[in-house]
């Protein structure tokens, strides 16, 4: 397929490469001219043959909103917009309505895979009509991991379902990272344990706690055994907050995810080995910036 891709940051850039390797023609736009294929969104729309497909991969909130508004004016009836960023699911309905008034279809896509997606593939959770999702399946098939479709892709429901599923996914991610990080801190505190990294490395095969995040923690410890190069300051990008808010709305008890969110808040008030581990994990799987000791003053 031919498609436009708006946003060539840490994930968007790699997604463009994976799609091109899969045989698709991708025309990318980014405000940074050194990575962009076209100078602006108008030029992107003009470079695509109708009916057009444009994937938006920019920061959630005002940046996504502004991009959708511009695309609504630049695209035409019969085109399709896919929002693959971490937008809140409540924004998907208004975006679909705005585009729909121009006859433009809309899909929301939750995307997981971080900086490793280029090689490993991206887990995809999408929301939209059956017709629109079927139209975009060649794109999804190239981005998703190899293997069974159901093991890396889900059409979760109508518009909004994809971002809702991704929100819960990221809430779980918060809890998992914090559990691994707390385990690391306890191991490091015990004199009987002579090599904390080796213990976590040994969990990689045969244990019930093995996972990709656990492997990344072992990798992070190998690179910086005491996490001396970073602080424990850890940001949250929104999904954890939204997950907790949804839990409150639905009266679903969610103590682990809520506690992991509050731990991130605590990380900004005082340093801790646990939050250093969470910060290192975010850097490992998503390329998120860490605060270096030299930067913290």
C-alpha positions as CSV (number, residue, x, y, z in Angstrom):
1,X,0.0,0.0,0.0
2,X,0.9,3.7,-0.2
3,X,0.4,5.7,3.0
4,X,1.4,8.9,4.7
5,X,3.0,8.8,8.1
6,X,2.9,11.9,10.3
7,X,5.5,11.9,13.1
8,X,9.0,10.4,12.7
9,X,10.1,10.3,16.3
10,X,11.4,7.3,18.2
11,X,8.6,5.0,17.1
12,X,7.4,6.6,13.9
13,X,10.8,6.6,12.2
14,X,11.2,2.9,12.8
15,X,7.7,2.2,11.7
16,X,8.4,3.9,8.4
17,X,11.5,1.7,8.0
18,X,9.6,-1.5,8.8
19,X,6.8,-0.6,6.4
20,X,9.2,0.2,3.6
21,X,11.0,-3.1,4.2
22,X,7.6,-4.8,3.9
23,X,7.1,-3.3,0.4
24,X,4.9,-0.3,1.2
25,X,5.4,3.1,-0.2
26,X,5.6,5.4,2.8
27,X,5.7,9.2,2.6
28,X,6.6,10.7,6.0
29,X,6.2,14.1,7.4
30,X,7.9,15.5,10.5
31,X,8.7,19.1,11.5
32,X,12.4,18.2,11.4
33,X,13.4,18.5,7.7
34,X,16.3,16.2,8.1
35,X,14.0,13.2,8.5
36,X,10.9,14.4,6.6
37,X,10.0,13.4,3.0
38,X,7.8,16.5,2.5
39,X,7.8,20.0,3.9
40,X,4.3,20.1,5.4
41,X,1.0,18.3,5.7
42,X,-0.4,19.9,2.6
43,X,2.5,18.5,0.6
44,X,1.9,15.1,2.2
45,X,-1.7,15.1,1.1
46,X,-0.7,16.1,-2.4
47,X,1.9,13.4,-2.7
48,X,-0.6,10.6,-1.9
49,X,-2.9,9.1,-4.5
50,X,-6.6,8.9,-3.6
51,X,-8.1,7.2,-1.7
52,X,-5.4,8.1,0.8
53,X,-4.4,6.5,4.1
54,X,-2.5,8.7,6.7
55,X,-1.1,7.3,9.9
56,X,-0.7,9.9,12.7
57,X,2.1,9.1,15.2
58,X,2.6,12.2,17.2
59,X,2.3,13.1,21.0
60,X,-1.2,12.9,22.4
61,X,-3.3,15.9,23.3
62,X,-2.9,19.2,21.5
63,X,-0.4,18.0,19.0
64,X,-2.7,15.1,17.8
65,X,-5.7,17.4,17.9
66,X,-4.0,20.0,15.8
67,X,-2.8,17.4,13.3
68,X,-6.3,15.9,13.0
69,X,-7.8,19.3,12.3
70,X,-5.3,20.0,9.5
71,X,-5.8,16.6,7.9
72,X,-9.6,17.1,8.0
73,X,-9.0,20.1,5.8
74,X,-6.4,18.6,3.5
75,X,-7.8,15.2,2.9
76,X,-11.0,14.2,1.0
77,X,-14.0,12.0,1.2
78,X,-12.9,8.3,1.0
79,X,-9.6,8.8,2.8
80,X,-8.7,7.2,6.0
81,X,-6.8,8.5,9.1
82,X,-5.3,6.2,11.7
83,X,-4.3,7.7,15.0
84,X,-1.5,5.4,16.3
85,X,-0.4,7.7,19.2
86,X,-1.2,7.3,22.8
87,X,-4.4,9.4,22.6
88,X,-7.0,9.1,25.4
89,X,-9.8,7.0,24.1
90,X,-12.3,9.8,24.9
91,X,-10.7,11.9,22.2
92,X,-11.3,9.3,19.5
93,X,-15.1,9.9,19.1
94,X,-14.6,13.7,18.5
95,X,-11.8,13.0,16.0
96,X,-13.9,10.4,14.2
97,X,-16.9,12.9,14.1
98,X,-14.7,15.8,12.8
99,X,-13.3,13.6,10.0
100,X,-16.5,11.8,9.3
101,X,-18.2,15.2,8.5
102,X,-15.8,15.3,5.6
103,X,-16.4,11.7,4.6
104,X,-13.0,10.7,6.0
105,X,-12.8,7.4,7.9
106,X,-11.0,7.0,11.3
107,X,-9.2,4.2,13.1
108,X,-7.6,4.4,16.6
109,X,-4.6,2.1,17.0
110,X,-2.8,1.3,20.2
111,X,0.8,0.5,19.4
112,X,3.2,-1.4,21.7
113,X,6.8,-2.3,20.9
114,X,8.9,0.8,21.7
115,X,12.3,1.2,20.0
116,X,12.5,-2.6,19.5
117,X,9.5,-2.7,17.1
118,X,11.5,-2.3,14.0
119,X,13.1,-5.7,14.5
120,X,10.5,-7.5,16.6
121,X,7.2,-6.0,15.3
122,X,4.6,-4.0,17.1
123,X,1.6,-5.3,19.1
124,X,-1.5,-3.6,17.7
125,X,-4.9,-2.9,19.3
126,X,-7.3,-1.2,16.9
127,X,-10.7,0.4,17.1
128,X,-12.9,1.1,14.1
129,X,-15.4,-0.4,11.6
130,X,-14.9,-3.8,10.1
131,X,-14.6,-2.2,6.7
132,X,-12.0,0.4,7.7
133,X,-9.9,-2.2,9.6
134,X,-10.0,-4.6,6.6
135,X,-8.8,-1.8,4.4
136,X,-5.8,-1.1,6.6
137,X,-4.9,-4.8,7.2
138,X,-1.9,-4.8,4.8
139,X,-0.4,-2.1,7.0
140,X,-1.2,-3.9,10.3
141,X,0.1,-7.2,8.9
142,X,3.5,-5.6,8.2
143,X,3.8,-3.8,11.5
144,X,2.7,-6.7,13.7
145,X,5.1,-9.4,14.9
146,X,5.4,-12.5,12.8
147,X,3.2,-15.5,13.7
148,X,-0.5,-16.0,14.4
149,X,-2.5,-12.8,13.8
150,X,-4.3,-13.2,17.2
151,X,-0.9,-13.2,19.0
152,X,0.0,-9.7,18.1
153,X,-3.1,-8.0,16.7
154,X,-6.7,-7.4,17.9
155,X,-9.6,-5.5,16.4
156,X,-10.8,-4.6,19.9
157,X,-14.1,-3.0,18.9
158,X,-15.5,0.3,17.5
159,X,-13.7,3.6,17.5
160,X,-12.1,4.2,20.9
161,X,-11.6,0.5,21.7
162,X,-8.0,0.4,20.4
163,X,-6.8,3.2,22.6
164,X,-8.8,1.9,25.6
165,X,-7.1,-1.4,25.3
166,X,-3.7,0.3,25.0
167,X,-4.5,2.4,28.1
168,X,-5.1,-0.7,30.1
169,X,-2.0,-2.4,28.6
170,X,0.1,0.6,29.7
171,X,-1.4,0.5,33.2
172,X,-0.4,-3.1,33.5
173,X,3.1,-2.2,32.3
174,X,3.3,0.4,35.1
175,X,2.6,-2.4,37.7
176,X,4.9,-4.9,36.1
177,X,7.9,-2.5,36.0
178,X,7.4,-1.5,39.6
179,X,7.2,-5.1,40.8
180,X,10.5,-6.0,39.0
181,X,12.1,-2.9,40.3
182,X,11.1,-3.6,43.9
183,X,12.4,-7.1,43.6
184,X,15.7,-5.7,42.4
185,X,15.9,-3.3,45.3
186,X,15.4,-6.1,47.8
187,X,18.0,-8.4,46.2
188,X,20.5,-5.5,46.2
189,X,19.8,-4.8,49.9
190,X,20.7,-8.4,51.0
191,X,24.4,-9.2,51.6
192,X,23.8,-12.9,50.9
193,X,23.2,-12.0,47.2
194,X,26.6,-11.5,45.6
195,X,25.4,-10.7,42.1
196,X,22.0,-9.1,41.7
197,X,22.3,-8.9,37.9
198,X,23.1,-12.6,37.7
199,X,20.0,-13.5,39.7
200,X,17.7,-11.5,37.5
201,X,19.5,-12.8,34.4
202,X,18.8,-16.4,35.7
203,X,15.1,-15.7,35.7
204,X,15.2,-15.3,31.9
205,X,14.4,-19.0,31.2
206,X,12.3,-21.5,33.1
207,X,10.8,-19.2,35.7
208,X,7.2,-18.0,36.0
209,X,8.3,-14.4,36.2
210,X,10.3,-14.4,33.0
211,X,9.3,-11.7,30.5
212,X,10.6,-9.2,28.0
213,X,10.6,-6.5,30.7
214,X,12.6,-8.8,33.1
215,X,15.1,-9.4,30.3
216,X,15.5,-5.7,29.8
217,X,16.1,-5.2,33.5
218,X,18.9,-7.7,33.4
219,X,20.3,-5.9,30.3
220,X,20.0,-2.5,32.1
221,X,21.9,-3.9,35.1
222,X,24.6,-5.3,33.0
223,X,25.1,-1.9,31.4
224,X,25.0,0.0,34.7
225,X,25.2,-2.4,37.7
226,X,24.4,0.1,40.4
227,X,22.4,2.5,38.3
228,X,25.0,5.1,39.1
229,X,24.5,7.0,35.8
230,X,20.8,7.9,36.3
231,X,18.5,9.2,39.0
232,X,15.2,7.6,40.0
233,X,13.1,10.5,38.6
234,X,10.4,8.9,36.5
235,X,7.8,10.6,34.4
236,X,4.3,9.3,33.6
237,X,3.0,9.9,30.1
238,X,-0.7,9.8,31.0
239,X,-2.0,6.2,30.4
240,X,-1.4,5.1,34.0
241,X,-3.5,8.1,35.3
242,X,-6.2,7.4,32.8
243,X,-6.3,3.7,33.8
244,X,-6.7,4.5,37.5
245,X,-9.4,7.1,36.6
246,X,-11.3,4.4,34.6
247,X,-10.9,1.9,37.5
248,X,-12.5,4.5,39.8
249,X,-15.3,5.1,37.3
250,X,-16.0,1.4,36.9
251,X,-15.5,0.6,40.6
252,X,-12.8,-1.9,39.7
253,X,-10.2,-2.4,42.4
254,X,-6.7,-1.7,41.0
255,X,-4.3,-1.4,43.9
256,X,-1.1,-2.5,42.1
257,X,-1.4,-0.2,39.2
258,X,-2.5,2.7,41.4
259,X,0.5,2.1,43.7
260,X,2.9,2.0,40.7
261,X,1.5,5.4,39.5
262,X,1.9,6.9,43.0
263,X,5.5,5.5,43.1
264,X,6.3,7.6,40.0
265,X,5.0,10.7,41.8
266,X,7.2,9.8,44.8
267,X,10.2,9.4,42.5
268,X,10.1,13.2,41.8
269,X,10.3,14.0,45.5
270,X,13.2,11.7,46.6
271,X,15.5,9.3,44.9
272,X,15.3,5.5,45.3
273,X,16.8,2.4,43.8
274,X,13.3,1.2,42.8
275,X,12.6,4.2,40.7
276,X,16.1,4.1,39.2
277,X,15.2,0.7,37.9
278,X,11.8,1.9,36.5
279,X,13.6,4.8,34.8
280,X,16.2,2.5,33.3
281,X,13.5,0.1,32.1
282,X,11.6,2.9,30.3
283,X,14.8,3.9,28.6
284,X,15.5,0.2,27.6
285,X,12.1,-0.6,26.0
286,X,11.0,2.7,24.7
287,X,14.1,4.9,24.4
288,X,12.6,7.3,26.9
289,X,15.0,9.9,28.2
290,X,16.6,9.4,31.6
291,X,17.9,12.0,33.9
292,X,21.6,11.7,34.3
293,X,23.3,12.3,37.7
294,X,25.2,15.2,36.0
295,X,21.9,16.7,34.9
296,X,20.2,16.6,38.3
297,X,22.5,19.0,40.0
